[in-house]
């Protein structure tokens, strides 16, 4: 059996090469939580932060389940988009 690995890089190195995909995935996850879509400027401000830190700031929560649900929403919408 072969293992598969997905690596996410949000420090900016790969982010700008896949900007439209990242914007789509993040905004779809925000939509699921009835939050406004991020502008390009707002999205660029998240570069360098960890995804959990971004989620905590955007959703104004430290609840692990909420952060995890949002993360899974980003990952799920990013696949095949």
KEPALO-979013 format. One line per field, with one value per residue (C-alpha): residue number from 1; residue in three letters; x, z, y. Coordinates in nm, 2 decimals, always signed. Example, Ala and Ser with C-alpha at 12.3 -4.5 7.8 and 13.67 -1.06 7.14 Angstrom:
num <- [1, 2]
residu <- [Ala, Ser]
c1 <- [+1.23, +1.37]
c3 <- [+0.78, +0.71]
c2 <- [-0.45, -0.11]
//
This chain:
num <- [1, 2, 3, 4, 5, 6, 7, 8, 9, 10, 11, 12, 13, 14, 15, 16, 17, 18, 19, 20, 21, 22, 23, 24, 25, 26, 27, 28, 29, 30, 31, 32, 33, 34, 35, 36, 37, 38, 39, 40, 41, 42, 43, 44, 45, 46, 47, 48, 49, 50, 51, 52, 53, 54, 55, 56, 57, 58, 59, 60, 61, 62, 63, 64, 65, 66, 67, 68, 69, 70, 71, 72, 73, 74, 75, 76, 77, 78, 79, 80, 81]
residu <- [Unk, Unk, Unk, Unk, Unk, Unk, Unk, Unk, Unk, Unk, Unk, Unk, Unk, Unk, Unk, Unk, Unk, Unk, Unk, Unk, Unk, Unk, Unk, Unk, Unk, Unk, Unk, Unk, Unk, Unk, Unk, Unk, Unk, Unk, Unk, Unk, Unk, Unk, Unk, Unk, Unk, Unk, Unk, Unk, Unk, Unk, Unk, Unk, Unk, Unk, Unk, Unk, Unk, Unk, Unk, Unk, Unk, Unk, Unk, Unk, Unk, Unk, Unk, Unk, Unk, Unk, Unk, Unk, Unk, Unk, Unk, Unk, Unk, Unk, Unk, Unk, Unk, Unk, Unk, Unk, Unk]
c1 <- [+0.00, +0.13, +0.09, -0.01, +0.09, -0.04, +0.18, +0.04, +0.27, +0.12, +0.44, +0.41, +0.66, +0.39, +0.09, +0.12, +0.17, -0.17, -0.34, -0.67, -0.70, -0.62, -0.87, -1.14, -1.08, -1.07, -1.38, -1.58, -1.49, -1.59, -1.92, -2.00, -1.97, -2.18, -1.88, -1.79, -1.55, -1.20, -1.07, -0.73, -0.58, -0.73, -0.61, -0.26, -0.25, -0.29, +0.04, +0.28, +0.02, -0.07, -0.42, -0.54, -0.43, -0.61, -0.92, -0.92, -0.88, -1.14, -1.40, -1.31, -1.30, -1.06, -1.30, -1.11, -1.41, -1.49, -1.13, -1.11, -1.44, -1.32, -0.98, -1.16, -1.37, -1.06, -0.90, -1.21, -1.29, -0.93, -0.92, -0.99, -1.09]
c3 <- [+0.00, -0.09, +0.14, +0.00, +0.15, +0.10, +0.20, +0.25, +0.25, +0.36, +0.42, +0.08, -0.12, -0.30, -0.20, -0.48, -0.75, -0.65, -0.54, -0.72, -0.58, -0.23, -0.26, -0.38, -0.11, +0.17, +0.06, +0.01, +0.37, +0.49, +0.30, +0.49, +0.81, +0.67, +0.67, +0.41, +0.13, +0.17, -0.06, -0.22, +0.03, +0.33, +0.19, +0.14, +0.50, +0.61, +0.44, +0.70, +0.96, +1.03, +0.91, +1.27, +1.36, +1.05, +1.14, +1.50, +1.39, +1.12, +1.32, +1.65, +1.83, +2.00, +1.98, +1.84, +1.66, +1.48, +1.37, +1.26, +1.06, +0.89, +0.80, +0.66, +0.45, +0.30, +0.23, +0.08, -0.15, -0.26, -0.40, -0.77, -0.79]
c2 <- [+0.00, +0.34, +0.64, +0.97, +1.30, +1.66, +1.95, +2.30, +2.59, +2.92, +3.12, +3.28, +3.07, +2.87, +3.08, +3.34, +3.07, +2.92, +3.24, +3.18, +2.83, +2.95, +3.23, +3.00, +2.74, +2.99, +3.18, +2.86, +2.76, +3.11, +3.09, +2.77, +2.96, +3.25, +3.49, +3.74, +3.65, +3.78, +4.04, +3.99, +4.23, +4.05, +3.72, +3.85, +3.96, +3.59, +3.49, +3.36, +3.27, +2.91, +2.81, +2.75, +3.11, +3.24, +3.06, +3.17, +3.53, +3.52, +3.33, +3.49, +3.16, +2.92, +2.62, +2.33, +2.18, +2.50, +2.55, +2.18, +2.21, +2.52, +2.36, +2.06, +2.29, +2.46, +2.13, +1.97, +2.26, +2.29, +1.94, +1.93, +2.29]
//
